[in-house]
Amino acid sequence: MSDHDPVQDAAPAPAGEERHEFGAEVGRLLDLVVHALYSEREIFLRELVANAADASDRRRFEALTDPSRALPDGAAIRIVPDKDTRLLTISDDGTGMSHDELGRYLGTIARSGTRAFGKDITASLADAKPEDRPSLIGQFGVGFYAAFMVAERVEVISRRVGEEDAWRWSSEGQGSYTLSPATRDLPGTDIILHIKADADEFLEPYRLETIVRKWADHITWPITIQRDGQAVAANEGTALWRKSKSEISEEQYTEFYQHLGHMFDKPWATLHWRAEGTLEFTALLFVPGMRPFEPVESTRESRVRLHVRRMFITDEAALLPPWLRFVQGVVDTEDLPLNVSREMLQSTPVLARIRKAVTNRVITELRNKAKDAEGYASFWENFGPVLKEGVWEDSEHRTEVAGLIRFVTSVPTAPDAAPGQNLVSLAEYVSRMKPEQEAIYYLVGDSHDALASSPQLEGFRARGIEVLLLSDSVDAFWPERLDKFDDKPLRSVTQGLADLSKIPLDSENQAEAADVEALLPALKTALGNAITDVRSTDRLVQSAVVLAASQSGPDLQLQRMMRRSGQKMPSSAPILEINPHHALIRALSAKIARGESVDEAAHILFDLARVQDGEVPAEPAAFARRVADTLVAALSVPMASPVPEA
């Protein structure tokens, strides 16, 4: 049966009314559209407003060649809720639809008049300026049917521009529709929704305003909502990002940024550009000047808003990678193909190219802003830990992100240093390396203060070697992925052997080293499985012992983090390193030479090394007993003989 063949019913139809079956494709998919296509019922209003905006754009462009089709003064999209009659009407002054167009476009799914119109005029507008191109939002013609999510019956009264007759399309979404003569004073379309009993919220003007501001705030046609007998403006009506940068003041940028992200500060950086060529899109992005009230750690998805021809589509298109999720803004494109839901975007090649272009532009902006050390310091304090995630997870941009990272180091800064002057880039670190230094050294811990006083740094400080101090959670992970920077390997000072013997001490005032050849195996035997090995080290100066991770195992801080989070990981006992120049080690070596046991001392040394690294002793009670016994032995003196009584 064709789209326009009337169905013979038992009851006679009113005079002039035609009853039609939906096209076969509508019959199969209408239930899907109504019940499964969209996850939010409010989407219906976005779809109907989009259709109204399309119709208005079509008429505006038709008027370029036929002035008789010009829009009336005050043309707008009007939304009128009526609680008494339970009707919601969306009206426009666009091209309207004829009898045949109502059957063709509303009777067959995926036969969008918008798409047909767009195809017809593509050639004629090939040389038109971007601002003169029609804003054709609908691409698949399914959005209209979202109305049945909230309406038990939908009526469309439409009059085609240039025609005198108006027609009424009506359906309950049950597989058929009717067409009948109607009356409308001027060209345009009225969509009348008979609201369902469970959809009262969509008869509330304030609820409708919220939906419009969320989904269609920057549709360029005025949108009004009837409230208390007054037509109230519901949208801003200006797509700021489509204007030239020269036309926008800093105050306007700030207002838009605050409106978009519900922020109260000023943006730290504003990026506004238009990409032209084989791929066309406009972007207006902001880097916040302060942390948002909702921590960026709470979600790892970018929320940059995707618009297609000014209409908001989604903020879940992942236009930026997770490590740039703090960036806010809008990307608006003419070229993006949409799937039928327009809510669930597929990964199209166009979208992939937009993602790449936007990401590269943000990286370039951060690189330029990083030249101002003091200004960049404020950004780094807010979003540095998030940016570091890019080194861990983004192989394509890993090296570029590494160049944007800033560090506090073991080299003290001047008390009067300006903000940012105590932060060092990897490039700056490499430029300051000693000639004999082979690696970029770093130390990971819970806080900069604790790291700065760590005995792990003693040998490096004594040789004037700078060490990066890393105290963010992600710092336990990303150095492993970066591996090298400027051909210099990154090496944790707690992991593997740091060969410092090639670099002389700044001061040679160090005690003579003890012969620890016999002490090392004795300590290892005493500690058993608690340690992997015991070895002498030249990276200690003041402390007697320190812990190290095996060269092939995870960094000590990573092991701690995994244990604290309750995650299981392969057991990796640490290495105990001893300082042969320390008085305690020299005393224990002498004790071994006398044939005496060092078992108790071995356990005390191991627990001291744990405490120095911020850990508790392996067995706190045993540690306390051993320390007490050692103190008693050290403090004991022979008791004097009792004085005889007189």
NORLIN-V353752 format. One record per pair of residues at least 24 apart in sequence whose ideal C-beta (glycine too) atoms are under 7 Angstrom apart, sorted by the first residue. I is the first residue (numbers start at 0). J is the second residue. D is the distance in Angstrom with one decimal. If there is no record, write none. Layout:
[[I & J & D] [I & J & D]]
This chain:
[[2 & 102 & 5.3] [2 & 103 & 6.6] [2 & 106 & 4.9] [2 & 107 & 5.8] [3 & 102 & 5.4] [6 & 175 & 6.5] [13 & 179 & 6.8] [15 & 179 & 5.5] [15 & 180 & 4.9] [16 & 177 & 5.4] [16 & 179 & 4.0] [17 & 177 & 6.5] [17 & 178 & 4.6] [17 & 179 & 7.0] [18 & 175 & 6.1] [18 & 177 & 5.1] [19 & 102 & 6.4] [19 & 106 & 6.1] [19 & 175 & 6.4] [19 & 176 & 5.7] [19 & 178 & 6.7] [20 & 174 & 6.6] [20 & 175 & 5.3] [21 & 106 & 5.7] [21 & 174 & 5.8] [21 & 175 & 6.4] [21 & 176 & 6.5] [22 & 106 & 5.6] [22 & 107 & 3.6] [22 & 108 & 7.0] [24 & 107 & 6.4] [24 & 108 & 5.0] [24 & 109 & 6.6] [25 & 106 & 6.7] [25 & 107 & 6.0] [25 & 108 & 4.6] [26 & 174 & 5.4] [28 & 108 & 5.5] [29 & 144 & 6.0] [29 & 172 & 6.0] [32 & 141 & 5.7] [32 & 144 & 4.4] [32 & 145 & 6.6] [33 & 144 & 6.6] [33 & 147 & 4.5] [33 & 148 & 5.5] [33 & 172 & 6.4] [36 & 340 & 5.1] [37 & 145 & 5.9] [37 & 148 & 6.9] [37 & 340 & 6.5] [37 & 342 & 5.6] [38 & 342 & 6.9] [40 & 148 & 4.9] [40 & 149 & 5.7] [41 & 210 & 4.8] [42 & 145 & 5.7] [42 & 342 & 6.5] [43 & 145 & 4.1] [43 & 146 & 5.2] [43 & 148 & 5.4] [43 & 149 & 5.5] [44 & 207 & 6.8] [44 & 210 & 4.9] [44 & 211 & 7.0] [45 & 214 & 3.9] [45 & 215 & 6.1] [46 & 142 & 3.1] [46 & 143 & 6.5] [46 & 145 & 4.8] [47 & 89 & 4.8] [47 & 146 & 6.3] [47 & 190 & 5.7] [48 & 76 & 6.0] [48 & 89 & 6.9] [48 & 211 & 6.9] [48 & 215 & 4.9] [48 & 218 & 6.6] [48 & 222 & 6.5] [49 & 136 & 4.3] [49 & 137 & 6.0] [49 & 142 & 6.2] [49 & 310 & 5.3] [50 & 137 & 6.0] [50 & 142 & 6.4] [50 & 143 & 6.1] [51 & 76 & 4.5] [51 & 89 & 6.1] [51 & 91 & 3.7] [51 & 93 & 6.5] [52 & 76 & 6.7] [52 & 134 & 6.6] [52 & 136 & 6.2] [52 & 218 & 5.1] [52 & 220 & 5.3] [53 & 113 & 4.7] [53 & 135 & 5.7] [53 & 136 & 5.5] [53 & 137 & 5.4] [54 & 91 & 5.4] [54 & 93 & 2.6] [54 & 94 & 5.2] [54 & 188 & 6.2] [55 & 91 & 5.6] [55 & 92 & 6.4] [55 & 93 & 4.3] [55 & 220 & 5.2] [56 & 133 & 4.6] [56 & 134 & 4.9] [56 & 135 & 6.6] [57 & 93 & 6.1] [57 & 94 & 4.7] [57 & 116 & 5.6] [57 & 133 & 6.7] [58 & 93 & 4.9] [58 & 94 & 4.6] [58 & 160 & 5.9] [60 & 120 & 6.9] [60 & 133 & 5.0] [61 & 94 & 6.7] [68 & 160 & 5.0] [68 & 161 & 6.5] [71 & 185 & 6.5] [75 & 220 & 6.4] [75 & 221 & 4.1] [75 & 222 & 6.8] [75 & 223 & 5.7] [76 & 220 & 5.4] [76 & 221 & 7.0] [76 & 222 & 4.7] [77 & 223 & 5.3] [77 & 230 & 6.7] [78 & 207 & 5.8] [78 & 222 & 6.8] [78 & 223 & 6.8] [78 & 224 & 4.6] [78 & 225 & 7.0] [79 & 225 & 4.3] [80 & 202 & 4.6] [80 & 204 & 5.9] [80 & 207 & 6.3] [80 & 225 & 6.6] [82 & 202 & 5.0] [85 & 193 & 6.5] [85 & 194 & 4.9] [85 & 202 & 6.7] [86 & 191 & 5.8] [86 & 192 & 6.8] [86 & 193 & 6.4] [87 & 192 & 4.4] [87 & 194 & 5.7] [87 & 201 & 6.0] [87 & 202 & 6.3] [88 & 189 & 5.7] [88 & 190 & 6.9] [88 & 191 & 5.1] [89 & 190 & 4.6] [90 & 187 & 6.6] [90 & 188 & 6.9] [90 & 189 & 4.7] [91 & 187 & 5.3] [91 & 188 & 5.6] [92 & 185 & 6.9] [92 & 187 & 4.4] [93 & 187 & 5.8] [93 & 188 & 6.4] [94 & 159 & 6.7] [94 & 160 & 5.1] [95 & 157 & 4.7] [95 & 158 & 4.7] [95 & 159 & 4.5] [95 & 160 & 5.6] [95 & 186 & 4.6] [95 & 187 & 5.3] [95 & 188 & 5.5] [96 & 157 & 4.3] [96 & 159 & 6.0] [96 & 188 & 6.6] [97 & 159 & 4.2] [97 & 162 & 6.2] [98 & 166 & 4.9] [98 & 178 & 6.3] [100 & 159 & 7.0] [101 & 155 & 6.7] [101 & 157 & 6.3] [101 & 166 & 5.7] [101 & 168 & 4.5] [101 & 178 & 6.1] [102 & 178 & 6.3] [104 & 140 & 6.4] [105 & 143 & 6.4] [105 & 155 & 6.5] [105 & 168 & 5.4] [106 & 176 & 6.2] [108 & 140 & 6.4] [108 & 141 & 5.7] [109 & 139 & 5.3] [109 & 140 & 5.4] [109 & 141 & 6.5] [110 & 140 & 5.6] [111 & 137 & 5.2] [111 & 138 & 6.5] [111 & 139 & 5.8] [111 & 140 & 3.1] [113 & 137 & 4.0] [114 & 138 & 5.6] [114 & 140 & 7.0] [134 & 219 & 6.9] [134 & 308 & 4.3] [134 & 309 & 5.7] [135 & 308 & 6.3] [136 & 307 & 6.4] [136 & 308 & 5.3] [136 & 310 & 4.6] [138 & 337 & 5.5] [139 & 339 & 5.0] [141 & 339 & 5.3] [142 & 341 & 6.7] [146 & 190 & 7.0] [146 & 192 & 5.7] [147 & 172 & 4.0] [149 & 192 & 6.6] [149 & 194 & 6.1] [149 & 195 & 5.9] [149 & 198 & 4.1] [149 & 201 & 5.4] [150 & 192 & 3.8] [150 & 193 & 5.5] [150 & 194 & 6.0] [150 & 195 & 6.4] [151 & 193 & 5.4] [151 & 195 & 5.1] [152 & 193 & 4.2] [153 & 190 & 6.9] [153 & 192 & 5.8] [154 & 191 & 4.2] [155 & 188 & 6.4] [155 & 190 & 5.4] [156 & 181 & 4.8] [156 & 183 & 5.6] [156 & 189 & 4.5] [157 & 188 & 4.3] [158 & 183 & 4.3] [158 & 186 & 4.9] [158 & 187 & 6.6] [159 & 186 & 6.5] [160 & 186 & 4.0] [208 & 233 & 5.0] [214 & 311 & 5.2] [215 & 310 & 6.5] [215 & 311 & 6.7] [217 & 309 & 5.5] [218 & 309 & 5.9] [218 & 310 & 6.6] [219 & 309 & 6.2] [238 & 309 & 4.6] [238 & 331 & 6.9] [239 & 283 & 6.6] [240 & 271 & 6.8] [240 & 281 & 5.1] [240 & 282 & 7.0] [240 & 283 & 3.7] [240 & 329 & 5.2] [240 & 331 & 5.9] [241 & 281 & 5.9] [241 & 331 & 6.8] [244 & 271 & 5.3] [256 & 285 & 4.6] [259 & 327 & 5.9] [259 & 328 & 6.9] [260 & 287 & 7.0] [260 & 291 & 7.0] [260 & 327 & 4.6] [262 & 287 & 6.2] [262 & 291 & 6.9] [264 & 288 & 4.3] [264 & 289 & 4.6] [267 & 377 & 6.9] [267 & 378 & 5.5] [268 & 364 & 5.9] [268 & 368 & 5.8] [270 & 360 & 6.3] [270 & 361 & 6.7] [270 & 364 & 5.4] [272 & 360 & 6.8] [274 & 356 & 5.9] [278 & 334 & 6.4] [278 & 349 & 6.9] [278 & 352 & 5.3] [278 & 353 & 6.8] [278 & 356 & 7.0] [279 & 332 & 6.8] [279 & 333 & 5.4] [279 & 334 & 5.8] [280 & 330 & 5.8] [280 & 331 & 6.4] [280 & 332 & 3.9] [280 & 353 & 5.7] [281 & 331 & 4.8] [282 & 328 & 6.7] [282 & 330 & 4.8] [282 & 357 & 5.9] [283 & 328 & 5.2] [283 & 329 & 5.2] [284 & 326 & 5.4] [284 & 327 & 7.0] [284 & 328 & 3.5] [284 & 361 & 6.7] [285 & 327 & 5.0] [285 & 328 & 5.3] [286 & 325 & 6.9] [286 & 326 & 5.8] [286 & 378 & 6.7] [287 & 325 & 6.3] [287 & 327 & 6.7] [289 & 381 & 6.4] [290 & 381 & 5.0] [295 & 324 & 5.7] [295 & 325 & 5.0] [295 & 385 & 5.5] [299 & 324 & 6.4] [300 & 324 & 6.4] [302 & 327 & 6.9] [303 & 327 & 6.7] [303 & 328 & 5.4] [303 & 330 & 6.0] [304 & 329 & 4.9] [305 & 330 & 5.7] [306 & 330 & 7.0] [306 & 331 & 4.0] [307 & 332 & 6.1] [307 & 335 & 5.6] [307 & 337 & 6.7] [308 & 333 & 6.2] [312 & 341 & 6.1] [313 & 342 & 6.3] [313 & 344 & 6.3] [316 & 344 & 5.3] [316 & 350 & 6.7] [318 & 353 & 6.7] [318 & 354 & 5.7] [318 & 357 & 5.6] [319 & 357 & 6.2] [319 & 358 & 5.9] [319 & 361 & 6.7] [320 & 358 & 6.2] [320 & 389 & 6.8] [320 & 393 & 5.8] [321 & 388 & 6.6] [322 & 385 & 6.0] [322 & 386 & 6.0] [322 & 388 & 4.1] [322 & 389 & 3.6] [322 & 392 & 6.8] [322 & 393 & 6.4] [323 & 358 & 6.8] [323 & 361 & 5.7] [324 & 385 & 6.7] [325 & 382 & 4.8] [325 & 385 & 5.8] [326 & 361 & 6.0] [330 & 357 & 6.2] [362 & 396 & 6.5] [362 & 399 & 5.4] [365 & 403 & 5.4] [366 & 403 & 6.6] [369 & 403 & 6.1] [372 & 419 & 3.7] [372 & 420 & 6.2] [372 & 422 & 6.9] [373 & 417 & 5.4] [373 & 418 & 5.3] [373 & 419 & 4.2] [375 & 419 & 6.1] [376 & 418 & 4.5] [376 & 419 & 3.3] [376 & 422 & 5.8] [379 & 405 & 5.0] [379 & 422 & 6.5] [384 & 471 & 4.3] [384 & 473 & 5.8] [387 & 471 & 6.5] [387 & 473 & 4.8] [387 & 474 & 7.0] [387 & 477 & 5.4] [388 & 473 & 5.7] [390 & 477 & 4.1] [390 & 480 & 6.0] [390 & 481 & 5.2] [391 & 473 & 6.4] [391 & 476 & 5.1] [391 & 477 & 4.2] [391 & 480 & 5.3] [397 & 480 & 6.7] [397 & 481 & 6.3] [401 & 425 & 5.9] [401 & 481 & 5.5] [401 & 484 & 5.7] [402 & 426 & 6.5] [406 & 467 & 4.5] [406 & 468 & 7.0] [407 & 447 & 5.2] [407 & 468 & 5.0] [408 & 465 & 5.1] [408 & 466 & 6.3] [408 & 467 & 5.6] [408 & 468 & 6.1] [409 & 451 & 6.7] [409 & 456 & 5.3] [409 & 459 & 6.7] [409 & 460 & 6.4] [409 & 465 & 6.0] [409 & 466 & 4.2] [409 & 468 & 6.2] [410 & 465 & 5.0] [425 & 484 & 4.7] [426 & 485 & 6.9] [428 & 465 & 6.3] [428 & 467 & 6.8] [429 & 484 & 6.9] [429 & 485 & 4.9] [429 & 487 & 5.7] [431 & 465 & 6.1] [433 & 463 & 6.7] [433 & 464 & 6.3] [433 & 502 & 6.0] [435 & 501 & 4.7] [435 & 502 & 4.8] [436 & 464 & 6.1] [436 & 502 & 6.6] [438 & 487 & 6.2] [438 & 488 & 4.9] [438 & 489 & 7.0] [438 & 490 & 4.1] [439 & 484 & 6.3] [439 & 487 & 5.0] [439 & 488 & 7.0] [439 & 489 & 4.9] [439 & 490 & 6.9] [440 & 464 & 6.5] [440 & 466 & 4.7] [440 & 467 & 7.0] [440 & 490 & 5.7] [440 & 492 & 5.3] [440 & 497 & 6.8] [441 & 466 & 6.3] [441 & 467 & 3.9] [441 & 469 & 5.6] [441 & 478 & 6.2] [441 & 489 & 6.4] [441 & 491 & 6.0] [442 & 466 & 5.5] [442 & 468 & 5.9] [442 & 469 & 6.9] [442 & 491 & 6.9] [442 & 492 & 5.0] [442 & 493 & 6.8] [443 & 469 & 4.6] [443 & 474 & 5.0] [443 & 475 & 5.4] [443 & 491 & 6.7] [443 & 554 & 6.0] [443 & 556 & 3.8] [444 & 470 & 5.9] [444 & 556 & 6.0] [444 & 613 & 6.8] [445 & 470 & 6.3] [445 & 613 & 6.4] [446 & 470 & 5.3] [449 & 613 & 6.2] [454 & 539 & 6.5] [454 & 542 & 3.8] [454 & 545 & 5.3] [454 & 611 & 5.1] [455 & 492 & 5.1] [455 & 493 & 6.0] [455 & 545 & 5.9] [457 & 538 & 6.8] [457 & 539 & 5.2] [457 & 540 & 4.2] [457 & 541 & 5.7] [457 & 542 & 6.1] [458 & 499 & 5.4] [458 & 537 & 6.0] [458 & 538 & 3.0] [458 & 539 & 5.8] [458 & 540 & 6.1] [459 & 492 & 6.7] [459 & 538 & 6.8] [461 & 504 & 5.1] [461 & 505 & 6.1] [461 & 506 & 6.9] [461 & 540 & 4.8] [462 & 499 & 6.0] [462 & 502 & 4.6] [462 & 503 & 7.0] [462 & 504 & 5.8] [462 & 505 & 6.4] [463 & 505 & 5.4] [464 & 502 & 6.6] [466 & 492 & 6.2] [472 & 560 & 6.9] [475 & 554 & 6.2] [475 & 556 & 4.9] [475 & 557 & 4.0] [475 & 560 & 5.4] [491 & 554 & 4.7] [493 & 547 & 5.5] [493 & 548 & 5.4] [493 & 554 & 6.0] [493 & 555 & 4.4] [494 & 547 & 6.9] [494 & 548 & 4.4] [494 & 550 & 6.6] [494 & 554 & 5.1] [495 & 550 & 3.5] [496 & 550 & 6.7] [497 & 538 & 5.7] [499 & 537 & 5.4] [499 & 538 & 5.5] [500 & 537 & 5.8] [509 & 580 & 5.1] [510 & 580 & 4.8] [512 & 579 & 4.0] [512 & 580 & 5.2] [513 & 579 & 4.9] [513 & 584 & 5.7] [513 & 585 & 4.0] [513 & 588 & 4.1] [514 & 588 & 6.0] [515 & 577 & 6.6] [515 & 579 & 5.1] [515 & 584 & 6.6] [515 & 588 & 5.6] [517 & 591 & 4.9] [518 & 587 & 5.8] [518 & 588 & 4.8] [518 & 591 & 5.1] [521 & 591 & 5.6] [521 & 597 & 5.4] [522 & 575 & 6.8] [522 & 597 & 6.6] [522 & 601 & 4.6] [525 & 597 & 6.6] [525 & 598 & 4.3] [525 & 601 & 3.6] [525 & 602 & 6.9] [526 & 575 & 6.9] [526 & 601 & 5.4] [526 & 602 & 7.0] [526 & 605 & 5.7] [528 & 572 & 6.5] [529 & 572 & 6.3] [529 & 605 & 6.2] [529 & 617 & 6.4] [530 & 572 & 5.4] [530 & 573 & 6.1] [530 & 574 & 6.5] [530 & 575 & 4.9] [530 & 605 & 6.7] [531 & 572 & 4.6] [531 & 573 & 6.6] [531 & 574 & 5.2] [532 & 574 & 4.8] [533 & 575 & 4.8] [533 & 577 & 6.7] [534 & 574 & 6.4] [534 & 576 & 5.8] [535 & 577 & 5.9] [535 & 579 & 5.1] [536 & 576 & 3.9] [536 & 577 & 6.9] [536 & 578 & 6.6] [539 & 578 & 3.7] [542 & 578 & 6.3] [542 & 611 & 6.7] [543 & 577 & 6.7] [543 & 578 & 5.5] [543 & 581 & 4.2] [543 & 583 & 4.5] [543 & 584 & 5.6] [543 & 604 & 6.7] [544 & 575 & 6.1] [544 & 576 & 6.6] [544 & 577 & 5.4] [544 & 578 & 7.0] [544 & 604 & 4.9] [544 & 607 & 6.1] [544 & 608 & 4.4] [545 & 576 & 5.1] [545 & 608 & 5.8] [545 & 611 & 6.8] [546 & 573 & 4.4] [546 & 574 & 7.0] [546 & 575 & 6.4] [546 & 608 & 4.7] [546 & 609 & 6.9] [546 & 612 & 5.7] [547 & 573 & 6.4] [547 & 574 & 4.5] [547 & 576 & 5.4] [548 & 573 & 6.2] [549 & 574 & 6.2] [555 & 612 & 6.7] [575 & 604 & 7.0] [575 & 605 & 6.0] [575 & 608 & 6.2] [599 & 625 & 5.5] [603 & 629 & 6.7]]
